[in-house]
Amino acid sequence: MAAMRRLIVGLGNPDPQHKATRHNIGFEVLDLLVGQEAFRLDGRAQSLIARCRLRGRPVVMAKPLTYMNRSGIAVRHLMRRLSLSPECLLVVTDDLNLPPGTLRIRAQGSAGGHNGVQNIIDQLNTGAFARIRLGIRGPYPRGQQSRFVLSPFTDEERPVMEEALGLAAEVIATYVTDGISTAMNRFNRRIKPAKVSKKKSEPPADSPPPS
C-alpha cells in the first residue's frame, strides 16, 4: 500500500522584514527541516513549495505567500490540487498564549485566536486538521500585540526557541511516519521557557501591522 502523502504548512509573512520575527516561526521550522534552497515558487498556489521525502515518506511543504491572515487561500488551493483530505494536513504556527519554547500538538480544534489558523478553518470549512503551536508569549505594551509578534526574539528567548525549532522538526517527522496520535503522545511536553525580562518589548517603530 502506498504511503499517504502529507502537506506540511508553515505560517508566516513573506516580506524580508518579517524574517526571523515571532510571527514567522512556522517558516523557520520548515527551513530547518529541508533548507530554504529546497523551496520553489508556485505561482498558482501562491506559495513556496518543497517536495521531498521524510524518513522515506512523500511530503509537500508549503510557505504561503498570501500573508498570515489569508493563509487559507493557499492551503485550500494546495489541498484541492493534491487531492488531500484534512487528515493529511499539518499546520505549524506561533501561539501568543504559550510561553516561549512551549510546544502544543493537536489533532484538530479551534483557531485559538490565531488569524492565520482561523482563515485556514474558514477556507476549508473544518478545523479537523493537525497543528503544532510554538509559544512566543512575552511582555509588550498594552495595545501593541501586533507590533510584538512582528518583532524578533530577544537574546534571552532565542536559545530556547532554537531548541523548540529542533523539537518541532522531530514532531513533523514523527507525524509523517507514525501519525498525529503518536506525535502527541511523544512530544506534548513543555520545554523550559525562556527567562524573559520584565521590561516590555519595544519593536521597531516602523513595524507594519500583521497581515
C-alpha positions as CSV (number, residue, x, y, z in Angstrom):
1,M,0.0,0.0,0.0
2,A,1.4,3.4,-1.0
3,A,2.4,5.8,1.8
4,M,-0.1,8.6,2.4
5,R,1.2,11.9,1.2
6,R,1.3,14.8,3.7
7,L,1.1,18.5,3.4
8,I,3.1,20.5,6.0
9,V,2.3,24.2,6.0
10,G,4.4,26.7,8.0
11,L,2.7,30.0,8.6
12,G,4.3,33.4,8.3
13,N,4.6,36.6,6.3
14,P,6.8,36.7,3.1
15,D,8.4,40.2,3.2
16,P,12.1,40.3,4.1
17,Q,11.5,42.5,7.1
18,H,9.4,39.7,8.7
19,K,12.2,37.2,8.5
20,A,13.2,35.8,12.0
21,T,10.3,37.5,13.7
22,R,8.0,35.8,16.2
23,H,5.1,35.5,13.7
24,N,7.3,33.7,11.2
25,I,8.3,30.7,13.4
26,G,6.3,28.4,11.1
27,F,8.6,29.3,8.2
28,E,11.7,28.7,10.3
29,V,10.6,25.2,11.2
30,L,10.3,24.2,7.6
31,D,13.6,25.9,6.7
32,L,15.3,23.8,9.4
33,L,13.8,20.6,8.0
34,V,14.7,20.9,4.4
35,G,16.7,24.2,3.9
36,Q,15.5,27.4,2.3
37,E,17.1,26.4,-1.0
38,A,14.7,23.5,-1.3
39,F,11.7,25.8,-1.8
40,R,10.5,26.9,-5.3
41,L,7.9,29.5,-6.1
42,D,4.5,28.1,-7.1
43,G,2.5,31.0,-8.5
44,R,-0.8,29.1,-8.8
45,A,-0.6,28.1,-5.1
46,Q,0.8,31.5,-4.1
47,S,3.3,29.6,-2.0
48,L,6.9,28.5,-1.8
49,I,6.8,24.7,-2.2
50,A,9.3,21.9,-1.4
51,R,8.6,18.4,-2.5
52,C,10.7,15.9,-0.6
53,R,10.7,12.7,1.5
54,L,10.9,12.5,5.2
55,R,12.1,9.1,6.5
56,G,11.1,7.7,3.1
57,R,7.6,9.2,3.1
58,P,6.4,11.7,0.4
59,V,5.8,15.2,1.8
60,V,4.9,18.5,0.3
61,M,6.0,21.5,2.4
62,A,4.5,25.0,1.8
63,K,5.1,28.5,3.0
64,P,2.1,30.6,1.9
65,L,2.9,34.0,0.3
66,T,-0.6,35.3,0.9
67,Y,0.3,36.9,4.2
68,M,-0.7,35.4,7.6
69,N,-4.4,36.4,7.6
70,R,-5.1,34.9,4.2
71,S,-3.1,31.7,4.6
72,G,-6.2,29.6,4.0
73,I,-6.4,30.7,0.3
74,A,-3.1,29.0,-0.4
75,V,-3.8,26.0,1.7
76,R,-7.2,25.4,0.1
77,H,-5.6,25.5,-3.4
78,L,-2.9,23.0,-2.4
79,M,-5.4,20.6,-0.8
80,R,-7.5,20.6,-3.9
81,R,-4.7,20.2,-6.3
82,L,-3.1,17.4,-4.3
83,S,-6.4,15.7,-3.7
84,L,-5.8,15.6,0.1
85,S,-8.2,15.3,2.9
86,P,-7.8,17.4,6.1
87,E,-6.3,14.5,8.0
88,C,-3.2,14.8,5.7
89,L,-2.6,18.5,6.7
90,L,-0.3,19.7,9.4
91,V,0.0,23.4,10.2
92,V,2.9,24.9,12.1
93,T,2.3,28.3,13.7
94,D,3.2,30.6,16.6
95,D,1.0,31.0,19.7
96,L,0.9,34.2,21.7
97,N,-0.8,32.4,24.6
98,L,2.1,29.9,25.3
99,P,5.4,30.7,26.9
100,P,8.5,30.8,24.6
101,G,9.8,27.3,23.9
102,T,6.5,25.6,24.6
103,L,5.1,23.2,22.1
104,R,1.5,22.1,21.8
105,I,0.3,19.5,19.3
106,R,-3.3,19.0,18.5
107,A,-5.2,16.7,16.0
108,Q,-7.9,19.3,15.5
109,G,-9.6,22.2,17.2
110,S,-10.4,25.9,17.1
111,A,-8.1,28.7,15.9
112,G,-7.3,29.8,19.5
113,G,-7.4,33.4,18.4
114,H,-4.8,33.0,15.6
115,N,-5.9,34.8,12.5
116,G,-3.9,32.6,10.1
117,V,-5.3,29.4,11.5
118,Q,-8.8,30.8,11.5
119,N,-8.5,31.7,7.8
120,I,-7.5,28.1,7.1
121,I,-10.5,26.8,9.0
122,D,-12.8,29.2,7.1
123,Q,-11.4,28.3,3.7
124,L,-11.5,24.5,4.4
125,N,-14.8,24.7,6.3
126,T,-13.3,22.5,9.0
127,G,-10.9,22.6,11.9
128,A,-10.2,18.9,11.6
129,F,-6.5,19.2,10.7
130,A,-3.4,18.8,12.9
131,R,-1.4,21.7,14.1
132,I,1.8,22.4,16.0
133,R,1.8,25.6,18.1
134,L,5.1,27.1,19.3
135,G,4.8,29.6,22.2
136,I,6.0,33.1,21.7
137,R,4.4,34.9,24.6
138,G,6.2,37.8,26.2
139,P,5.6,41.2,27.7
140,Y,4.6,44.1,25.5
141,P,2.9,47.4,26.0
142,R,-0.9,47.4,26.1
143,G,-2.3,47.6,22.6
144,Q,1.0,46.6,21.0
145,Q,0.3,42.9,20.3
146,S,0.6,43.3,16.5
147,R,3.9,45.1,16.8
148,F,5.2,42.5,19.3
149,V,4.5,39.5,17.1
150,L,6.4,41.2,14.2
151,S,9.5,41.8,16.3
152,P,12.5,39.4,16.6
153,F,13.1,37.2,19.6
154,T,15.3,38.6,22.3
155,D,18.8,37.3,23.0
156,E,17.3,35.5,26.1
157,E,14.5,33.9,24.1
158,R,16.4,32.8,21.0
159,P,18.3,29.8,22.6
160,V,15.2,28.2,23.9
161,M,13.4,28.9,20.6
162,E,16.2,27.2,18.7
163,E,15.6,24.1,20.9
164,A,11.8,24.3,20.2
165,L,12.5,24.5,16.4
166,G,14.5,21.3,16.6
167,L,11.8,19.6,18.6
168,A,9.1,20.8,16.2
169,A,11.1,19.3,13.3
170,E,11.2,15.9,15.1
171,V,7.4,16.2,15.7
172,I,6.8,16.7,12.0
173,A,9.0,13.6,11.1
174,T,7.1,11.5,13.6
175,Y,3.7,12.8,12.3
176,V,4.7,11.8,8.8
177,T,5.7,8.3,9.7
178,D,3.5,7.4,12.7
179,G,0.6,9.8,12.7
180,I,-0.6,12.6,14.9
181,S,-1.6,10.5,17.9
182,T,1.9,9.1,18.3
183,A,3.4,12.6,17.8
184,M,1.1,14.0,20.5
185,N,1.9,11.2,23.0
186,R,5.6,11.5,22.4
187,F,6.1,15.3,22.2
188,N,3.3,17.1,24.1
189,R,5.6,18.3,26.8
190,R,6.9,21.7,27.9
191,I,10.4,22.8,27.1
192,K,11.8,25.0,29.8
193,P,10.6,28.6,29.0
194,A,13.0,31.3,28.3
195,K,13.7,33.7,31.2
196,V,12.1,36.8,29.7
197,S,13.0,40.2,31.1
198,K,10.1,42.1,32.8
199,K,10.9,45.0,30.6
200,K,8.3,45.2,27.9
201,S,9.5,44.6,24.3
202,E,9.8,47.6,22.1
203,P,9.6,46.6,18.4
204,P,10.9,48.9,15.7
205,A,8.8,52.0,15.3
206,D,8.2,51.2,11.6
207,S,6.9,47.7,12.1
208,P,3.7,47.3,10.0
209,P,0.6,45.6,11.3
210,P,0.5,41.8,10.8
211,S,-1.4,40.5,7.9
